[in-house]
Amino acid sequence: MAVGAGRVLRVALILEKSLGRPRQSRALPRPLDMLIATILSQNTSDVNSHRAFTALTGRYGSWEEVADAPLSSIRSLIRVGGMANQKSRRIREVLRTIRARYGRYSLESLRRKKDSDILTELTDLNGVGVKTAACVLLFSLGRDRFPVDTHVHRICNRLGLVKNCPTPEKTFWAMQPLVPKGRGYSFHTNLIRFGRLVCRSASPACDRCPLYAECRWPGRKSRRRKSTGRSRENYTFMLLDNIPA
Ligand code: SF4
């Protein structure tokens, strides 16, 4: 269940005012590259998942070679990204399924399909969830979608943009009709950054939060400090100035 689109728009605009409006690059990665990169990004940092992707694609010149490679080799190349046992098996299985389903190691045929069909086809691959599929839609195919990872899920729930959504997948489906048109990329990207810098899982900086007035999380009150005269917007800028993106 979710609240109205008007409130979601207000939150998106406040974040844009505080953090800017990120624009998507014109050079988008190929969908299969994006799919594998997103699998590698699960439960690790951007830096380590990038290292794992670079090691894998640096050692093997094509996805066909990865699909034929020994699991032990894939595992050791991607170890830096964590969960190497699980991810190596998943990547090889996904590649082989794609070859069997589409006749080649490519997801280019998805470009001609509707978002809903793409979501169905990708989540039908073993180990590919709705977040990974939505990342391919947004970051590779340039569709106006809104992936929900743990940061986005946490913040949407704390803000009260969704109710009774205990999992990121439920939050994803509740949020899709509410995200302002044309703002899937900027809203998602800003929420991720906001979740890392301000609305952190264990120690949210509610006293510096530009969304304080919009927030429905009861715990925010105990984290409110005495006002020093600075606006919350300024606090957020100070915070962002001091923490690398
Ligand atoms: S007030 Fe606190 S809990 Fe609410 S969005 Fe801001 S940082 Fe997160």
Residues whose N, C-alpha, C, O or C-beta is under 5 A from the ligand:
A	BS01	SF4	R158 V198 C199 P204 A205 C206 C209 L211 Y212 C215 W217 R220
